[in-house]
Amino acid sequence: MKYISTRGQAPELTFEDAMLTGLARDGGLYLPQAIPQMTHAQIAGLEGLAYEDAAFRVMRPFVDDAFTDSEFEAIIARAYAGFGHVARAPLKQLAPGHFLLELFHGPTLAFKDFAMQLIGQLFEASLKRSGRRVTIVGATSGDTGSAAIEAFRGLDSVDVFILFPDGRISEVQRRQMTTPVEDNVHALAIDGHFDDAQARVKDMFNDFDFRDAVNLAAVNSINWARVLAQVVYYFTAAVSLGAPHRPVSFTVPTGNFGDIFAGYIARRMGLPIERLVVATNQNDILHRCLGAGEYRPEGVAPSISPSMDIQVSSNFERALYYAYGQDGTAIARLMEELQEGGFSLSQGALESLRETYDSGRCDEDETRATIRRVLGESGELLCPHSAVGVAVADAHRRPGTPMVTLATAHPAKFPDAVEAASGRHPALPARLSDLYERPERATQVPNELAAIETLIKQRTHH
Ligand SMILES: *Cc1c(COP(=O)(O)O)cnc(C)c1O
């Protein structure tokens, strides 16, 4: 299988090279040239399988000959061994016809562990084989960074640098990044917002001298292998609820569009997904865009669901690529317009997006009210991101089709917001209970490319 860039100007790569490089050299994002199909019988055959076995069957066609079957099986087994629930992604019923897909049983208590733990194992297997080293650089609004650090800490062939917006992530998120003691781990507190951190990471990738000097690799949600890992739980959840014999809808708390785009891939592979509902918090650029067809960033208003506080949603480019009939030139032009302040979707592209996606927005008061209400109705304590999802899902449910809302983080990752909303203090799982006692280690950096690059060069183990 070949991978191509959304902007059409970068070389085609294998799965392994697309994974190792992350962002394409034309600034675009990698996608498979064709999306493999699963038949009705193959989907039905996932019923009752262990998560790891379902993961193998769903992901295998995308990975090609990068790994043998037994290598790939071992990689998947190691990736999910550290999860605190044998089902890995258990489904819980919230209300008649409404289910919660709990994606927070990994080591850092957010869904990003599904992708990041797999990527850590994929990178290690691939780099060990070739004897190469890479420098991983990522920007985080909180959960990606901790998941990346957790996945790469202590690996021989990787240095990992994570830029997080200073003072704009929760204490649990920060501590998960600043307390690992391994010296290949570097938490960088940038003076700025998440979008600044993400922009500096993109700048580093576009600085080819730097990129080649440190062998830069990205594990942000732009990395195709991350999207791929997330495709799996759409299958396991839908099959548990009767797919492929009946359709299922999903509502996804959305920021960078990686998680919901994985649902789109599952749908294109043949999984009967009726609607994919984009749930945004008050930073609702995606909801507005799917409504009026205008994509114009207006600045971020910090919320109690910080992992969704974005204005530039990087994986949306992948959705646009399909909405524009796989026309890389059109995507390159839109992204140039975005540099100038924003773009308008063509009528055809907007209609194409609306064939797949619905959207809704949930403000801060409604998020808190939803946490309270769901606790009363079902005893489930939601994190604020999951609460945004549940509120939007409730507005989009259709009779006869089960709705699955993705619960993207554990409530104990956002204890203050959850307690303020519900009066209940969410406890950390036992395996993380000493997090508040561990010493922290972080480096402050200005929002300046040159300064950050110099620091990374000094710290990499070459
Ligand atoms: C990252 C994250 C999201 C947003 O996911 P995207 O793939 O960026 O859309 C939502 N909730 C939580 C808890 C997250 O960590």
The ligand as an SDF file (V2000), in Angstrom:
LIG
                    3D

 15 15  0  0  0  0  0  0  0  0999 V2000
   -7.3110   14.9240   22.0480 C   0  0  0  0  0  0  0  0  0  0  0  0
   -8.5950   14.8820   22.7910 C   0  0  0  0  0  0  0  0  0  0  0  0
   -9.8020   15.1810   22.1690 C   0  0  0  0  0  0  0  0  0  0  0  0
   -9.8690   15.6400   20.7270 C   0  0  0  0  0  0  0  0  0  0  0  0
   -9.5050   14.6130   19.8380 O   0  0  0  0  0  0  0  0  0  0  0  0
   -9.0700   14.9790   18.3420 P   0  0  0  0  0  0  0  0  0  0  0  0
   -8.6200   13.7060   17.7350 O   0  0  0  0  0  0  0  0  0  0  0  0
   -7.9720   15.9970   18.4650 O   0  0  0  0  0  0  0  0  0  0  0  0
  -10.2710   15.5490   17.6780 O   0  0  0  0  0  0  0  0  0  0  0  0
  -10.9520   15.0690   22.9040 C   0  0  0  0  0  0  0  0  0  0  0  0
  -10.9240   14.6990   24.2060 N   0  0  0  0  0  0  0  0  0  0  0  0
   -9.7810   14.4150   24.8400 C   0  0  0  0  0  0  0  0  0  0  0  0
   -9.8180   14.0410   26.2740 C   0  0  0  0  0  0  0  0  0  0  0  0
   -8.5740   14.4800   24.1560 C   0  0  0  0  0  0  0  0  0  0  0  0
   -7.4320   14.1900   24.7860 O   0  0  0  0  0  0  0  0  0  0  0  0
  1  2  1  0
  2  3  1  0
  2 14  2  0
  3  4  1  0
  3 10  2  0
  4  5  1  0
  5  6  1  0
  6  7  2  0
  6  8  1  0
  6  9  1  0
 10 11  1  0
 11 12  2  0
 12 13  1  0
 12 14  1  0
 14 15  1  0
M  END
$$$$
